[in-house]
Amino acid sequence: MAVRREVLSDAHVDAAKARTTEFTEPFQDLITRYAWGEIWTRPGLDRRVRSAITLTALVARDHWDEFAMHVRAARRNGLSAGEIQEILLQVAIYLGVPTANHAFAIAAEQLARYEREEGSPPPEG
């Protein structure tokens, strides 16, 4: 749960917990234990690299709501707006321009939201 909160923010996790019902609780437990407790805590990749991979995978599968959330998470994990831009340019070549166009629009909105909510951005990388 600590990693999930660090990456996604306390506000996001609190909102997800507030929406949890008896029906959805087993799923919330699954993603907390396996995604955040097992995968995101492994030593083989740092959070920046995991965020880059996650952004690409979410765009590839058209998971736009999750992509929006993970743009902000990528910033919390230390990726700069410039690095996210480079990821999306790479995506354009391998996943197509229309997909990247949509990803850029969402990313721009979420980067602006991040700056409003979290304060000044880390230095460009």
ABEGO torsion letter per residue (X at the ends): XAAAAAAAEAAAAAAAAAABBAAAAAAAAAAAAAAAAAAAABAABBAAAAAAAAAAAAAAAGBAAAAAAAAAAAAAAGBBAAAAAAAAAAAAAAAEAAAAAAAAAAAAAAAAAAAAAAEBBBBBX
